[in-house]
């Protein structure tokens, strides 16, 4: 079986806020329905909690950090699922059931196995 990372892009919200409860329930249902295919998953804190790291010049250069998101966008990276599937078509079919696909986007990428 191959592994695919399904990156969720949705509104940049606090998923633990009470007004997100109904949508969060949909994600929990997805997790139950596809538990056999999901190998890992996580919800990310809002982008305002992000720290962007850059190294000036080459490796070993000065480390520069900035608070907040890298870019202002309508949709932000809000979580991920690591899923196992027979092929990309099956991974896409699973990703289409993630609630983020209904009002945002889900980016599916094959994972390169470590050697």
OpenMM code with the backbone's topology and positions (N, CA, C; nanometers):
from openmm import Vec3, app, unit

residues = "UNK UNK UNK UNK UNK UNK UNK UNK UNK UNK UNK UNK UNK UNK UNK UNK UNK UNK UNK UNK UNK UNK UNK UNK UNK UNK UNK UNK UNK UNK UNK UNK UNK UNK UNK UNK UNK UNK UNK UNK UNK UNK UNK UNK UNK UNK UNK UNK UNK UNK UNK UNK UNK UNK UNK UNK UNK UNK UNK UNK UNK UNK UNK UNK UNK UNK UNK UNK UNK UNK UNK UNK UNK UNK UNK UNK UNK UNK UNK UNK UNK UNK UNK UNK UNK UNK UNK UNK UNK UNK UNK UNK UNK UNK UNK UNK UNK UNK UNK UNK UNK UNK UNK UNK UNK UNK UNK UNK UNK UNK UNK UNK UNK UNK UNK".split()
positions = [
    Vec3(0.0840, -0.1181, 0.0000),
    Vec3(0.0000, 0.0000, 0.0000),
    Vec3(0.0882, 0.1239, 0.0000),
    Vec3(0.0458, 0.2218, -0.0741),
    Vec3(0.1159, 0.3496, -0.0779),
    Vec3(0.0581, 0.4430, 0.0281),
    Vec3(0.1368, 0.5418, 0.0666),
    Vec3(0.0880, 0.6423, 0.1603),
    Vec3(0.0756, 0.7764, 0.0885),
    Vec3(-0.0260, 0.8512, 0.1285),
    Vec3(-0.0544, 0.9825, 0.0718),
    Vec3(-0.0816, 1.0787, 0.1865),
    Vec3(-0.0313, 1.2001, 0.1717),
    Vec3(-0.0605, 1.3041, 0.2696),
    Vec3(-0.1717, 1.3906, 0.2128),
    Vec3(-0.2808, 1.3990, 0.2854),
    Vec3(-0.3942, 1.4816, 0.2452),
    Vec3(-0.3913, 1.6073, 0.3320),
    Vec3(-0.3509, 1.7191, 0.2720),
    Vec3(-0.3403, 1.8463, 0.3427),
    Vec3(-0.4725, 1.9198, 0.3303),
    Vec3(-0.5288, 1.9635, 0.4429),
    Vec3(-0.6577, 2.0311, 0.4398),
    Vec3(-0.6388, 2.1826, 0.4424),
    Vec3(-0.7092, 2.2500, 0.3541),
    Vec3(-0.7082, 2.3959, 0.3456),
    Vec3(-0.8508, 2.4441, 0.3668),
    Vec3(-0.8713, 2.5181, 0.4743),
    Vec3(-1.0046, 2.5657, 0.5099),
    Vec3(-0.9932, 2.7079, 0.5633),
    Vec3(-1.1057, 2.7601, 0.6091),
    Vec3(-1.1037, 2.8890, 0.6780),
    Vec3(-1.0095, 2.8779, 0.7977),
    Vec3(-0.9397, 2.9845, 0.8272),
    Vec3(-0.8422, 2.9873, 0.9361),
    Vec3(-0.9140, 3.0181, 1.0667),
    Vec3(-0.9642, 2.9133, 1.1321),
    Vec3(-1.0453, 2.9297, 1.2523),
    Vec3(-0.9866, 2.8495, 1.3676),
    Vec3(-1.0363, 2.8776, 1.4870),
    Vec3(-1.0038, 2.7987, 1.6043),
    Vec3(-1.1015, 2.6811, 1.6073),
    Vec3(-1.0532, 2.5630, 1.5723),
    Vec3(-1.1406, 2.4466, 1.5597),
    Vec3(-1.2016, 2.4032, 1.6920),
    Vec3(-1.1485, 2.4504, 1.8037),
    Vec3(-1.2024, 2.4112, 1.9338),
    Vec3(-1.3065, 2.5106, 1.9831),
    Vec3(-1.3310, 2.6182, 1.9070),
    Vec3(-1.4338, 2.7156, 1.9462),
    Vec3(-1.5722, 2.6517, 1.9327),
    Vec3(-1.6652, 2.6869, 2.0219),
    Vec3(-1.7992, 2.6260, 2.0199),
    Vec3(-1.8697, 2.6366, 1.8843),
    Vec3(-1.8497, 2.7446, 1.8127),
    Vec3(-1.9186, 2.7610, 1.6835),
    Vec3(-1.8665, 2.6656, 1.5754),
    Vec3(-1.7576, 2.5947, 1.6022),
    Vec3(-1.7039, 2.4972, 1.5065),
    Vec3(-1.7471, 2.3546, 1.5385),
    Vec3(-1.8270, 2.3367, 1.6428),
    Vec3(-1.8607, 2.2027, 1.6916),
    Vec3(-1.9258, 2.1141, 1.5857),
    Vec3(-2.0197, 2.1678, 1.5090),
    Vec3(-2.0882, 2.0853, 1.4087),
    Vec3(-1.9923, 2.0396, 1.3001),
    Vec3(-1.9080, 2.1305, 1.2535),
    Vec3(-1.8128, 2.0928, 1.1479),
    Vec3(-1.7073, 1.9965, 1.2025),
    Vec3(-1.6617, 2.0199, 1.3251),
    Vec3(-1.5651, 1.9298, 1.3857),
    Vec3(-1.6243, 1.7900, 1.4000),
    Vec3(-1.7533, 1.7808, 1.4256),
    Vec3(-1.8201, 1.6502, 1.4332),
    Vec3(-1.8124, 1.5774, 1.2989),
    Vec3(-1.8203, 1.6517, 1.1886),
    Vec3(-1.8076, 1.5907, 1.0554),
    Vec3(-1.6673, 1.5310, 1.0365),
    Vec3(-1.5652, 1.6027, 1.0848),
    Vec3(-1.4282, 1.5502, 1.0759),
    Vec3(-1.4124, 1.4244, 1.1609),
    Vec3(-1.4732, 1.4252, 1.2782),
    Vec3(-1.4663, 1.3060, 1.3637),
    Vec3(-1.5347, 1.1868, 1.2966),
    Vec3(-1.6466, 1.2123, 1.2307),
    Vec3(-1.7169, 1.1056, 1.1576),
    Vec3(-1.6287, 1.0519, 1.0461),
    Vec3(-1.5625, 1.1410, 0.9722),
    Vec3(-1.4692, 1.0969, 0.8679),
    Vec3(-1.3612, 1.0076, 0.9291),
    Vec3(-1.3085, 1.0486, 1.0444),
    Vec3(-1.2047, 0.9703, 1.1110),
    Vec3(-1.2506, 0.8302, 1.1480),
    Vec3(-1.3745, 0.8181, 1.1914),
    Vec3(-1.4306, 0.6875, 1.2253),
    Vec3(-1.4548, 0.6056, 1.0987),
    Vec3(-1.5148, 0.6688, 0.9975),
    Vec3(-1.5490, 0.5982, 0.8744),
    Vec3(-1.4264, 0.5452, 0.7997),
    Vec3(-1.3142, 0.6154, 0.8099),
    Vec3(-1.1942, 0.5776, 0.7339),
    Vec3(-1.0774, 0.5424, 0.8258),
    Vec3(-1.1078, 0.4956, 0.9449),
    Vec3(-1.0045, 0.4634, 1.0440),
    Vec3(-0.9013, 0.3634, 0.9919),
    Vec3(-0.9427, 0.2701, 0.9083),
    Vec3(-0.8494, 0.1704, 0.8566),
    Vec3(-0.7470, 0.2309, 0.7608),
    Vec3(-0.7817, 0.3396, 0.6954),
    Vec3(-0.6919, 0.4031, 0.5983),
    Vec3(-0.6091, 0.5159, 0.6592),
    Vec3(-0.6548, 0.5747, 0.7686),
    Vec3(-0.5863, 0.6890, 0.8296),
    Vec3(-0.4773, 0.6377, 0.9231),
    Vec3(-0.3534, 0.6751, 0.8951),
    Vec3(-0.2400, 0.6326, 0.9769),
    Vec3(-0.1964, 0.7404, 1.0751),
    Vec3(-0.2304, 0.8658, 1.0475),
    Vec3(-0.2009, 0.9779, 1.1378),
    Vec3(-0.2853, 1.0953, 1.0928),
    Vec3(-0.3141, 1.1847, 1.1860),
    Vec3(-0.3865, 1.3063, 1.1509),
    Vec3(-0.3666, 1.4086, 1.2614),
    Vec3(-0.3867, 1.5350, 1.2260),
    Vec3(-0.3769, 1.6414, 1.3263),
    Vec3(-0.4481, 1.7648, 1.2756),
    Vec3(-0.4986, 1.8417, 1.3707),
    Vec3(-0.5556, 1.9733, 1.3439),
    Vec3(-0.4504, 2.0746, 1.3875),
    Vec3(-0.4303, 2.1770, 1.3066),
    Vec3(-0.3323, 2.2797, 1.3402),
    Vec3(-0.3991, 2.3987, 1.4077),
    Vec3(-0.3268, 2.4634, 1.4976),
    Vec3(-0.3747, 2.5879, 1.5569),
    Vec3(-0.3833, 2.6929, 1.4452),
    Vec3(-0.4615, 2.7998, 1.4644),
    Vec3(-0.4739, 2.9040, 1.3618),
    Vec3(-0.3375, 2.9619, 1.3218),
    Vec3(-0.3300, 3.0154, 1.2015),
    Vec3(-0.2025, 3.0646, 1.1477),
    Vec3(-0.1434, 3.1779, 1.2299),
    Vec3(-0.2241, 3.2483, 1.3065),
    Vec3(-0.1699, 3.3559, 1.3903),
    Vec3(-0.0719, 3.3027, 1.4932),
    Vec3(-0.0734, 3.1719, 1.5190),
    Vec3(0.0200, 3.1110, 1.6135),
    Vec3(0.1482, 3.0643, 1.5458),
    Vec3(0.1564, 3.0783, 1.4149),
    Vec3(0.2709, 3.0274, 1.3388),
    Vec3(0.3962, 3.1115, 1.3616),
    Vec3(0.5096, 3.0474, 1.3456),
    Vec3(0.6387, 3.1143, 1.3409),
    Vec3(0.7052, 3.0711, 1.2107),
    Vec3(0.7426, 3.1683, 1.1288),
    Vec3(0.8085, 3.1407, 1.0015),
    Vec3(0.9595, 3.1474, 1.0247),
    Vec3(1.0315, 3.0460, 0.9785),
    Vec3(1.1762, 3.0380, 0.9969),
    Vec3(1.2450, 3.0468, 0.8614),
    Vec3(1.3451, 3.1348, 0.8537),
    Vec3(1.4274, 3.1466, 0.7336),
    Vec3(1.5742, 3.1498, 0.7766),
    Vec3(1.6605, 3.1008, 0.6904),
    Vec3(1.8042, 3.1101, 0.7137),
    Vec3(1.8609, 3.1992, 0.6045),
    Vec3(1.9253, 3.3075, 0.6461),
    Vec3(1.9849, 3.3995, 0.5488),
    Vec3(2.1098, 3.3353, 0.4903),
    Vec3(2.1227, 3.3461, 0.3584),
    Vec3(2.2380, 3.2861, 0.2927),
    Vec3(2.2221, 3.1360, 0.2843),
    Vec3(2.3266, 3.0653, 0.3136),
    Vec3(2.3265, 2.9197, 0.3034),
    Vec3(2.3141, 2.8570, 0.4417),
    Vec3(2.3249, 2.7273, 0.4452),
    Vec3(2.3189, 2.6535, 0.5714),
    Vec3(2.4175, 2.7153, 0.6702),
    Vec3(2.3728, 2.7288, 0.7929),
    Vec3(2.4585, 2.7866, 0.8951),
    Vec3(2.4500, 2.9379, 0.9026),
    Vec3(2.3688, 2.9986, 0.8122),
    Vec3(2.3523, 3.1434, 0.8141),
    Vec3(2.2670, 3.1882, 0.9314),
    Vec3(2.2435, 3.3176, 0.9367),
    Vec3(2.1641, 3.3745, 1.0450),
    Vec3(2.0199, 3.3254, 1.0348),
    Vec3(1.9661, 3.2785, 1.1473),
    Vec3(1.8278, 3.2324, 1.1536),
    Vec3(1.7392, 3.3524, 1.1837),
    Vec3(1.6388, 3.3734, 1.0987),
    Vec3(1.5459, 3.4845, 1.1147),
    Vec3(1.4058, 3.4267, 1.1306),
    Vec3(1.3349, 3.4692, 1.2354),
    Vec3(1.1987, 3.4224, 1.2556),
    Vec3(1.1032, 3.5404, 1.2550),
    Vec3(0.9827, 3.5152, 1.2073),
    Vec3(0.8760, 3.6145, 1.2134),
    Vec3(0.7502, 3.5461, 1.2642),
    Vec3(0.6696, 3.6209, 1.3359),
    Vec3(0.5436, 3.5675, 1.3883),
    Vec3(0.4352, 3.5780, 1.2829),
    Vec3(0.3417, 3.4859, 1.2913),
    Vec3(0.2260, 3.4913, 1.2030),
    Vec3(0.2448, 3.4107, 1.0769),
    Vec3(0.1413, 3.4086, 0.9949),
    Vec3(0.1440, 3.3254, 0.8742),
    Vec3(0.2405, 3.3790, 0.7692),
    Vec3(0.2809, 3.2891, 0.6819),
    Vec3(0.3694, 3.3243, 0.5710),
    Vec3(0.2992, 3.4169, 0.4734),
    Vec3(0.1724, 3.3922, 0.4471),
    Vec3(0.0962, 3.4730, 0.3512),
    Vec3(-0.0482, 3.4852, 0.3981),
    Vec3(-0.1109, 3.5940, 0.3630),
    Vec3(-0.2538, 3.6120, 0.3914),
    Vec3(-0.3324, 3.5451, 0.2788),
    Vec3(-0.4187, 3.4524, 0.3133),
    Vec3(-0.4992, 3.3829, 0.2136),
    Vec3(-0.6394, 3.3590, 0.2688),
    Vec3(-0.7316, 3.3297, 0.1789),
    Vec3(-0.8683, 3.2976, 0.2204),
    Vec3(-0.8719, 3.1635, 0.2933),
    Vec3(-0.7953, 3.0690, 0.2422),
    Vec3(-0.7884, 2.9368, 0.3021),
    Vec3(-0.6459, 2.9132, 0.3507),
    Vec3(-0.6327, 2.8471, 0.4643),
    Vec3(-0.5021, 2.8198, 0.5219),
    Vec3(-0.4852, 2.6704, 0.5437),
    Vec3(-0.3613, 2.6265, 0.5525),
    Vec3(-0.3330, 2.4882, 0.5883),
    Vec3(-0.3778, 2.4696, 0.7329),
    Vec3(-0.4778, 2.3843, 0.7530),
    Vec3(-0.5373, 2.3697, 0.8861),
    Vec3(-0.5234, 2.2299, 0.9450),
    Vec3(-0.4704, 2.1370, 0.8673),
    Vec3(-0.4533, 2.0025, 0.9209),
    Vec3(-0.4078, 1.9061, 0.8131),
    Vec3(-0.3974, 1.7807, 0.8525),
    Vec3(-0.3554, 1.6783, 0.7564),
    Vec3(-0.4047, 1.5411, 0.7994),
    Vec3(-0.4072, 1.4527, 0.7023),
    Vec3(-0.4305, 1.3097, 0.7249),
    Vec3(-0.3244, 1.2343, 0.6477),
    Vec3(-0.2601, 1.1389, 0.7089),
    Vec3(-0.1714, 1.0470, 0.6404),
    Vec3(-0.2544, 0.9224, 0.6154),
    Vec3(-0.2786, 0.8940, 0.4885),
    Vec3(-0.3666, 0.7817, 0.4560),
    Vec3(-0.2931, 0.6783, 0.3726),
    Vec3(-0.3350, 0.5542, 0.3860),
    Vec3(-0.2847, 0.4460, 0.3017),
    Vec3(-0.3925, 0.4107, 0.2016),
    Vec3(-0.3499, 0.3933, 0.0774),
    Vec3(-0.4436, 0.3589, -0.0290),
    Vec3(-0.3698, 0.2764, -0.1336),
    Vec3(-0.4451, 0.2025, -0.2103),
    Vec3(-0.3856, 0.1196, -0.3157),
    Vec3(-0.3191, 0.2040, -0.4237),
    Vec3(-0.3802, 0.3203, -0.4535),
    Vec3(-0.3283, 0.4060, -0.5601),
    Vec3(-0.3840, 0.5470, -0.5423),
    Vec3(-0.3430, 0.6373, -0.6309),
    Vec3(-0.3873, 0.7763, -0.6208),
    Vec3(-0.5384, 0.7881, -0.6349),
    Vec3(-0.5984, 0.7109, -0.7235),
    Vec3(-0.7444, 0.7179, -0.7398),
    Vec3(-0.8165, 0.6871, -0.6091),
    Vec3(-0.7707, 0.5849, -0.5381),
    Vec3(-0.8328, 0.5511, -0.4094),
    Vec3(-0.8065, 0.6613, -0.3067),
    Vec3(-0.6856, 0.7185, -0.3066),
    Vec3(-0.6534, 0.8276, -0.2137),
    Vec3(-0.7413, 0.9493, -0.2405),
    Vec3(-0.7647, 0.9804, -0.3675),
    Vec3(-0.8511, 1.0936, -0.4034),
    Vec3(-0.9946, 1.0666, -0.3590),
    Vec3(-1.0405, 0.9437, -0.3765),
    Vec3(-1.1765, 0.9090, -0.3341),
    Vec3(-1.1925, 0.9267, -0.1829),
    Vec3(-1.0902, 0.8885, -0.1068),
    Vec3(-1.0949, 0.9077, 0.0380),
    Vec3(-1.0900, 1.0567, 0.0708),
    Vec3(-1.0006, 1.1295, 0.0063),
    Vec3(-0.9860, 1.2737, 0.0313),
    Vec3(-1.1143, 1.3495, 0.0014),
    Vec3(-1.1913, 1.3027, -0.0946),
    Vec3(-1.3171, 1.3692, -0.1293),
    Vec3(-1.4193, 1.3600, -0.0161),
    Vec3(-1.3964, 1.2692, 0.0796),
    Vec3(-1.4866, 1.2548, 0.1937),
    Vec3(-1.4445, 1.3399, 0.3131),
    Vec3(-1.3271, 1.4029, 0.3058),
    Vec3(-1.2825, 1.4917, 0.4133),
    Vec3(-1.3654, 1.6200, 0.4047),
    Vec3(-1.4247, 1.6639, 0.5136),
    Vec3(-1.5092, 1.7838, 0.5081),
    Vec3(-1.4416, 1.9063, 0.4472),
    Vec3(-1.3112, 1.9180, 0.4572),
    Vec3(-1.2410, 2.0324, 0.3966),
    Vec3(-1.2630, 2.0395, 0.2461),
    Vec3(-1.2845, 1.9258, 0.1821),
    Vec3(-1.3046, 1.9231, 0.0367),
    Vec3(-1.4375, 1.9854, -0.0030),
    Vec3(-1.5305, 1.9941, 0.0887),
    Vec3(-1.6650, 2.0434, 0.0574),
    Vec3(-1.6723, 2.1948, 0.0532),
    Vec3(-1.5890, 2.2642, 0.1291),
    Vec3(-1.5958, 2.4100, 0.1303),
    Vec3(-1.4589, 2.4747, 0.1204),
    Vec3(-1.3559, 2.3939, 0.1146),
    Vec3(-1.2191, 2.4421, 0.1032),
    Vec3(-1.1476, 2.3592, -0.0013),
    Vec3(-1.0370, 2.2987, 0.0362),
    Vec3(-0.9613, 2.2157, -0.0574),
    Vec3(-0.8809, 2.1124, 0.0202),
    Vec3(-0.8530, 2.0020, -0.0459),
    Vec3(-0.7646, 1.8996, 0.0086),
    Vec3(-0.6588, 1.8708, -0.0980),
    Vec3(-0.5337, 1.8903, -0.0612),
    Vec3(-0.4213, 1.8614, -0.1509),
    Vec3(-0.3691, 1.7221, -0.1164),
    Vec3(-0.3618, 1.6340, -0.2157),
    Vec3(-0.3163, 1.4977, -0.1941),
    Vec3(-0.1796, 1.4817, -0.2597),
    Vec3(-0.0833, 1.4352, -0.1798),
    Vec3(0.0517, 1.4131, -0.2318),
    Vec3(0.1009, 1.2747, -0.1915),
    Vec3(0.1652, 1.2038, -0.2844),
    Vec3(0.2252, 1.0755, -0.2471),
    Vec3(0.3442, 1.1004, -0.1541),
    Vec3(0.3633, 1.0092, -0.0596),
    Vec3(0.4741, 1.0168, 0.0342),
    Vec3(0.5873, 0.9298, -0.0197),
    Vec3(0.7080, 0.9842, -0.0189),
    Vec3(0.8251, 0.9081, -0.0607),
    Vec3(0.8701, 0.8251, 0.0584),
    Vec3(0.8755, 0.6951, 0.0401),
    Vec3(0.9143, 0.6060, 0.1488),
    Vec3(1.0621, 0.6265, 0.1805),
    Vec3(1.0936, 0.6314, 0.3088),
    Vec3(1.2342, 0.6427, 0.3511),
    Vec3(1.3071, 0.5148, 0.3182),
    Vec3(1.4312, 0.5279, 0.2775),
    Vec3(1.5105, 0.4086, 0.2429),
    Vec3(1.6177, 0.3863, 0.3445),
] * unit.nanometer
topology = app.Topology()
chain = topology.addChain("A")
for resn in residues:
    res = topology.addResidue(resn, chain)
    for name in ("N", "CA", "C"):
        topology.addAtom(name, app.Element.getBySymbol(name[0]), res)
